[in-house]
């Protein structure tokens, strides 16, 4: 009897950004960051499918984002 190794993956919820929450501004069907990132050098934007935003609801920041506290208004 052979035993198969466990499958070590998780299902992607958002096909557009691959669950990174950000897409390329120029190629908005490609993730901006991560394993399948666009890499064209354009800026990123919140994924319209899973990270919508408006003036009252800011977008979820990219993974690893660190806020620069020195830019806060005093």
C-alpha positions in Angstrom: 0.0 0.0 0.0 1.4 3.4 -1.0 0.4 6.6 0.7 0.3 9.8 -1.3 1.8 13.0 0.2 -0.6 15.6 1.3 -1.5 18.4 -1.1 0.1 21.6 0.1 -1.9 24.3 -1.7 -4.9 26.4 -1.2 -7.5 27.5 -3.6 -7.2 31.0 -5.1 -10.3 33.0 -4.3 -9.6 35.9 -6.7 -8.4 34.9 -10.2 -7.7 38.5 -11.2 -5.0 39.3 -8.5 -4.2 35.8 -7.2 -5.3 36.9 -3.7 -2.6 39.7 -3.6 -5.4 42.3 -3.5 -3.5 44.5 -6.1 -3.3 44.5 -9.9 -1.1 46.3 -12.4 -2.6 49.7 -13.4 -1.6 49.1 -17.0 -2.5 45.4 -17.2 -5.4 45.1 -14.7 -5.9 41.4 -15.2 -2.5 40.6 -13.8 -1.3 40.6 -10.2 0.9 43.6 -9.3 3.0 41.5 -6.8 3.7 37.9 -5.9 4.6 34.8 -7.8 2.7 35.8 -11.0 3.3 39.5 -10.9 3.2 41.6 -14.0 6.7 43.1 -13.7 6.2 45.8 -16.3 7.1 48.5 -13.9 3.7 50.3 -13.8 2.1 51.3 -10.6 -0.3 49.0 -8.7 -3.9 49.6 -8.0 -6.5 47.9 -5.7 -8.0 44.9 -7.4 -11.5 45.9 -8.5 -12.9 42.4 -7.9 -11.7 41.8 -4.3 -10.3 45.1 -2.9 -12.8 47.8 -3.9 -12.4 51.2 -2.2 -13.9 54.6 -2.0 -13.3 57.7 0.0 -14.9 56.2 3.1 -13.3 52.7 2.7 -9.6 52.7 1.8 -8.2 49.7 0.0 -6.4 46.9 1.8 -2.7 47.6 1.5 -0.4 45.1 -0.3 1.2 42.4 1.8 4.3 43.6 3.6 3.3 47.3 3.3 4.6 49.5 6.1 3.2 52.9 6.8 5.7 55.7 7.0 4.8 57.3 10.4 7.0 60.3 9.6 4.4 61.4 7.0 1.6 61.7 9.6 0.1 65.1 10.1 0.6 66.4 13.7 
